[in-house]
Amino acid sequence: MTTRILPAVADADAARSVTTLLSQLPDTEPAASVTDSTELVDTLARLAADSLDELPEVVLVHERIGPVPALELIREVALRFPAVGVVLITADASPVLFSAAMDSGARGLVTLPLGYEELASRVQAAAQWSVGVRRHLGAGADVLTGPGGTVVTVSGAKGGVGATVTAVQLALAARASGRTVALVDLDLQGGDVASYLDVQFRRSVADLAAVDDISPRVLQDALYTHETGIALLLAPGEGERGEEVADRSARQIVSALRSRYDVVVVDCGTYLTGANAAAVEMADAAVLVTTPDVVAVRAAKRVVRMWDRLQVRKAEESVCLVNRYTRSTEIQPALIQKITGTRMAGVVVPANFKELQGVVDAGRMHDLDARSTVKQALWSLAGELGLVAAPGGAGASQPGKQLARVSRGNDRGSVGLRRRGGGRRS
């Protein structure tokens, strides 16, 4: 059997050295090295979308890969692509690192400088493990394969522009079409998802912050199943606990949810933290909600510029949604697009708060009348984002087909925030 190997090495000289040595191993087929964590995850997702059999048996991750730290990248790959054996290449052979690598999901560790015998042994062991897992999957085991569910973040240009209403309605639209949905409130100090859906629940996202390995049972304990069938992961009731949720925690939480739900909608609120920056960076689509007024549009421009400076997301990879739109307003979507540099959503949400007032006051956003023009616009947006299953429940539309996948890197934004003070608000 030929073992397919995908190296992930940032340094060009190191990549050539690794590829040359791999080519000397018997019955191996090394691919060209990918140069960063973004490219690795995207490559594996593209291959997995075709077939499990298209995935390489072994992935080699160099310790200096970036922008995601190597161990966190290994955890992401192991969670999303469990049929791939991951081997860490590192100069540190200490028991502490070995244990950390194994905890992250690595199947082996090979030390620098690379030696033929050690590399051959680790690759062979990882490949055999991968083949065994695939045989198990072929028997019909209920194990995640492929790139996982679609993640959409919703952020507000400033407070009060309607980000939470948008997030809730996107989740409701996806759930109504038959998809499994998780709705996460990462507006850590002022999250209102619970209020909009009439929920009182003591567990929150903060309860997962200190968990190193989020198992299905641990995750389930922190989730509240709403009467609509949506799984809710709420913001902490005590706003100060939001500081406990760091970027690393957010990445693990979003990855765990992505692996178990068709759709994950994340309400990121207005203020940028390490946690919601990581979510925006990981997302398949990032929606930025604004209203068509000077103050909100200027705020939207600041947000996209900050995302770009912190390497969270480029402006053209974000989707701007105009809320409370009227034809008479002087600031039209085309002008907002020019100012912000974002892509504009194909729909606008009309200014019709009277439709919402009753359900908002009652905390029953899920009871919004189907004839509501606001609801119709937001559910159309859900279709545009690829969150709605195919008619008749015959299967889900391919996530992100309407909006090309723009999940890029899983850590660049949080790295930028760490340079500027970690999880503190920017």
C-alpha positions in Angstrom: 0.0 0.0 0.0 1.2 3.5 -0.9 1.2 5.9 2.0 0.3 9.5 1.1 2.0 12.1 3.2 1.3 15.8 3.4 4.0 17.9 5.0 3.2 21.3 6.6 6.4 23.2 6.9 6.7 27.0 6.7 10.4 27.4 6.0 11.3 26.6 2.3 14.7 25.1 3.1 13.2 22.9 5.8 10.4 21.9 3.5 12.8 20.8 0.8 14.8 18.8 3.4 11.6 17.0 4.7 10.3 16.3 1.2 13.7 14.9 0.0 13.9 12.5 3.0 10.2 11.5 2.6 10.9 10.6 -1.1 13.4 8.0 0.1 10.9 6.1 2.2 9.5 3.0 0.6 5.9 2.9 -0.6 5.3 6.6 0.1 3.9 9.4 -2.0 4.8 12.7 -0.4 2.9 15.8 -1.6 4.3 19.3 -2.0 4.6 20.9 1.4 1.9 23.4 2.5 3.4 26.5 4.0 1.0 27.5 6.8 -1.9 26.3 8.9 -4.5 27.9 6.7 -3.4 26.1 3.6 -3.2 22.8 5.5 -6.8 23.0 6.9 -8.1 24.2 3.5 -6.4 21.5 1.6 -7.7 18.8 3.9 -11.2 20.2 3.8 -11.1 20.3 0.0 -10.0 16.7 -0.2 -12.5 15.5 2.4 -15.3 17.2 0.6 -14.6 14.8 -2.4 -14.1 11.6 -0.4 -12.6 10.2 2.8 -10.3 8.2 0.6 -8.8 11.4 -0.9 -7.3 12.4 2.4 -3.6 11.6 3.0 -2.9 8.9 5.5 -0.2 11.1 7.3 0.3 14.8 7.9 3.6 16.0 9.2 3.4 19.3 11.1 6.6 21.3 11.7 6.8 22.9 15.1 7.3 26.4 13.6 4.2 26.2 11.3 2.1 29.3 11.6 0.0 31.3 12.2 -1.7 28.7 14.4 0.7 27.2 16.9 1.6 23.6 16.0 -0.2 21.9 18.9 -3.4 23.8 18.4 -3.2 23.0 14.7 -2.8 19.3 15.5 -5.8 19.5 17.7 -7.9 21.1 14.9 -6.8 18.5 12.3 -7.4 15.6 14.7 -10.9 16.9 15.6 -12.0 17.6 12.0 -10.2 14.9 10.2 -9.9 11.9 12.6 -8.9 9.5 9.8 -5.6 11.4 9.3 -2.5 10.4 11.4 -0.6 13.6 12.5 3.1 13.5 13.3 4.8 16.5 14.9 8.3 17.5 13.8 10.2 19.2 16.6 13.6 19.9 18.1 12.1 19.5 21.6 12.0 15.8 22.6 11.1 16.4 26.3 8.4 14.3 28.0 6.4 17.4 28.6 6.1 18.2 24.9 5.5 14.6 24.0 2.6 14.4 26.4 1.2 17.7 25.1 1.4 16.5 21.5 -0.4 13.2 22.3 -3.1 15.1 24.2 -3.6 17.3 21.1 -4.1 14.2 19.0 -0.7 13.6 17.4 0.1 10.0 16.5 3.8 10.4 16.9 6.7 12.8 17.3 9.9 12.9 15.3 12.9 15.0 16.4 15.1 17.4 14.5 17.5 16.9 12.9 15.5 14.3 11.0 16.8 10.8 10.8 15.7 8.2 8.2 14.9 5.4 10.6 13.0 7.5 13.1 11.0 9.2 10.4 10.2 5.9 8.7 9.0 4.4 11.9 6.8 7.3 12.9 5.2 7.6 9.4 4.6 3.8 9.2 2.9 3.8 12.7 0.7 6.8 11.8 -0.2 5.3 8.5 -1.2 2.0 10.0 -3.4 3.8 12.5 -5.0 5.8 9.8 -5.8 2.7 7.7 -7.4 1.1 10.8 -9.6 4.2 11.5 -10.7 4.3 7.9 -11.6 0.6 8.0 -13.6 1.3 11.1 -15.4 4.3 9.4 -16.2 2.1 6.4 -18.0 -0.2 8.8 -20.5 2.6 9.5 -19.2 4.0 12.7 -20.7 7.3 13.8 -17.5 9.3 13.6 -17.0 12.7 12.1 -15.4 12.8 8.6 -14.8 15.7 6.3 -14.6 19.4 7.0 -17.5 19.5 9.5 -20.3 22.0 9.8 -20.6 25.6 8.6 -19.6 28.3 11.0 -21.1 31.8 10.6 -20.2 34.7 12.8 -22.4 37.8 13.3 -20.8 41.0 14.5 -22.3 44.5 15.0 -20.6 47.6 13.7 -21.7 49.2 16.9 -24.2 48.5 19.7 -27.9 48.3 18.8 -27.6 47.6 15.0 -29.3 44.3 15.3 -26.5 41.7 15.4 -28.2 39.4 17.9 -31.6 39.5 16.1 -29.7 38.5 12.9 -27.8 35.7 14.6 -30.9 34.3 16.2 -32.9 34.4 13.0 -30.1 32.8 11.0 -30.0 29.9 13.5 -33.8 29.6 13.4 -33.9 29.5 9.6 -31.2 26.7 9.5 -33.0 24.7 12.1 -36.4 25.1 10.4 -34.9 23.5 7.2 -33.9 20.4 9.2 -30.3 21.0 10.0 -28.7 20.6 13.4 -27.8 24.0 14.7 -25.8 25.4 17.6 -26.1 29.1 18.5 -23.2 30.5 20.5 -23.2 33.8 22.4 -19.7 35.2 22.4 -20.8 38.7 23.3 -19.2 37.8 26.6 -20.1 40.7 28.8 -23.4 41.8 27.3 -24.8 38.8 25.5 -28.6 38.8 25.1 -29.3 35.6 23.2 -30.9 34.1 26.3 -33.2 37.1 26.7 -34.3 36.9 23.1 -35.2 33.2 23.4 -36.7 33.3 26.9 -34.0 31.1 28.4 -32.7 30.8 32.0 -29.7 28.5 32.2 -26.7 28.5 34.6 -24.1 26.9 32.4 -22.3 29.1 29.9 -19.4 29.3 27.5 -17.2 30.3 30.5 -17.7 26.8 31.9 -15.8 25.4 28.9 -12.9 27.9 29.1 -10.7 25.8 31.5 -11.4 22.4 29.8 -8.4 21.2 27.8 -10.2 18.4 26.0 -13.9 19.1 25.2 -15.5 15.7 25.0 -19.0 15.3 23.7 -20.3 14.8 27.2 -18.6 17.9 28.6 -19.9 19.9 25.6 -23.5 18.6 26.1 -23.5 19.5 29.7 -22.8 23.2 28.8 -25.4 23.3 26.1 -29.1 24.2 26.5 -31.5 22.6 24.1 -34.1 25.2 23.2 -37.7 24.3 22.4 -37.0 25.0 18.7 -34.3 22.3 18.7 -31.4 24.7 18.6 -28.5 24.0 21.0 -27.6 27.2 22.9 -24.2 28.0 24.3 -24.8 31.1 26.3 -22.7 34.0 27.5 -22.0 34.0 31.2 -24.6 35.7 33.4 -21.7 37.4 35.3 -20.1 39.6 32.7 -16.7 39.5 34.5 -16.4 35.8 33.7 -16.1 36.7 30.1 -12.4 37.3 30.7 -12.0 33.6 31.3 -12.7 32.8 27.7 -9.5 33.2 25.8 -8.8 32.8 22.1 -7.6 29.3 22.6 -10.8 28.3 24.4 -12.9 29.9 21.7 -11.1 27.9 19.0 -11.6 24.6 20.8 -15.2 25.4 21.5 -16.0 26.4 17.9 -14.1 23.3 16.6 -16.0 21.0 18.9 -19.3 22.5 17.9 -18.4 22.4 14.2 -17.7 18.7 14.5 -21.1 17.9 15.9 -23.5 20.3 14.2 -24.4 21.1 10.6 -24.5 24.9 11.3 -22.8 26.9 14.1 -23.9 30.6 14.4 -21.8 32.8 16.7 -23.1 36.1 18.0 -19.8 38.1 18.4 -21.4 41.3 19.7 -19.7 44.6 19.1 -16.5 44.7 21.0 -13.5 42.7 19.7 -11.9 40.2 22.2 -9.4 37.4 21.7 -12.3 34.9 21.8 -14.6 36.4 19.2 -11.6 37.4 17.0 -10.7 33.7 16.9 -14.3 32.8 16.0 -14.4 35.4 13.2 -11.1 34.2 11.8 -12.3 30.5 11.8 -15.7 31.2 10.3 -16.8 30.1 6.8 -18.6 33.5 6.6 -18.3 36.6 8.8 -21.4 38.8 8.7 -21.0 42.5 9.8 -24.3 44.2 10.6 -24.7 47.9 10.2 -27.4 50.4 9.8 -27.4 53.0 6.9 -26.4 56.0 9.0 -23.1 57.9 9.2 -22.2 56.8 12.7 -22.8 53.1 12.1 -21.1 53.0 8.7 -18.0 54.7 10.1 -18.0 52.1 12.9 -18.2 49.4 10.3 -15.2 50.8 8.5 -13.3 50.9 11.8 -14.2 47.2 12.5 -13.0 45.9 9.1 -9.8 47.9 9.3 -9.1 46.6 12.8 -9.8 43.0 11.6 -7.3 43.6 8.8 -4.6 45.1 11.0 -4.9 42.2 13.4 -5.0 39.7 10.6 -8.4 38.4 11.7 -10.0 38.8 8.3 -9.7 40.9 5.1 -12.5 43.3 4.3 -13.4 41.6 1.0 -13.8 38.3 2.9 -16.5 39.8 5.1 -20.2 40.2 4.3 -21.9 43.4 5.3 -25.6 43.3 6.0 -27.6 46.5 6.0 -30.3 46.6 8.7 -33.2 49.1 9.0 -33.0 50.0 5.4 -35.3 52.4 3.6 -35.2 53.5 0.0 -35.2 57.1 1.1 -32.0 57.0 3.1 -29.0 58.8 1.6 -26.6 56.1 2.5 -27.3 53.2 0.1 -25.6 49.7 0.1 -23.4 50.6 -2.8 -21.9 53.5 -0.9 -21.4 51.3 2.2 -19.6 48.8 0.1 -17.3 51.5 -1.3 -16.6 52.8 2.2 -16.0 49.5 4.0 -14.5 47.4 1.1 -16.7 44.5 2.2 -18.9 42.3 0.1 -22.6 43.3 0.5 -25.2 40.7 1.3 -27.7 40.1 -1.4 -30.6 41.2 0.8 -31.2 44.2 3.0 -33.4 44.2 6.2 -36.2 46.7 6.1 -36.7 49.2 8.9 -39.8 47.7 10.5 -39.2 47.5 14.2 -43.0 47.3 14.9 -42.9 43.7 13.6 -40.3 42.8 16.2 -41.3 44.8 19.2 -43.9 42.3 20.6 -41.6 39.2 20.3 -38.6 41.1 21.6 -40.5 42.4 24.7 -41.8 38.8 25.3 -38.4 37.2 24.8 -40.0 35.1 22.0 -38.0 35.9 18.9 -38.7 32.4 17.7 -42.4 33.3 17.5 -41.9 36.1 15.0 -44.6 35.9 12.3 -43.7 34.2 9.1 -45.2 37.2 7.2 -42.7 39.6 8.9 -40.6 41.3 6.2 -37.6 41.4 8.7 -37.9 37.6 9.1 -38.2 37.0 5.4 -35.1 39.1 4.7 -33.0 37.3 7.4 -34.1 33.9 6.3 -33.2 34.8 2.7 -29.8 35.7 4.0 -29.5 32.3 5.6 -30.1 30.8 2.2 -27.5 33.0 0.7 -25.0 31.9 3.3 -25.7 28.2 2.6 -27.2 27.5 6.0 -30.5 26.1 4.7 -31.0 22.5 3.8 -32.2 21.5 0.3 -36.0 21.6 -0.2 -37.8 18.6 1.1 -35.0 17.6 3.4 -33.2 15.7 0.7 -29.9 16.8 2.0 -28.1 20.0 2.9 -26.9 22.4 0.4 -23.1 22.5 0.3 -21.9 24.8 3.1 -20.7 28.1 1.7 -21.5 27.4 -1.9 -23.3 30.7 -2.2 -20.5 32.5 -0.4 -17.2 30.9 -1.1 -15.4 29.5 2.0 -13.4 32.2 3.5 -12.2 30.5 6.7 -8.6 31.4 6.9 -6.1 30.3 9.5 -7.8 29.7 12.8 -5.3 31.8 14.8 -4.1 34.9 13.0 -6.5 37.2 14.7 -5.7 35.9 18.1 -2.0 36.2 17.5 -2.5 39.8 16.6 -4.5 40.4 19.8 -1.9 38.7 21.9 0.6 41.2 20.5 -1.7 43.9 21.7 -2.7 42.5 25.1 -4.4 39.1 24.7 -8.1 38.9 25.5 -8.5 42.5 26.6 -11.0 44.5 24.7 -9.5 46.4 21.8 
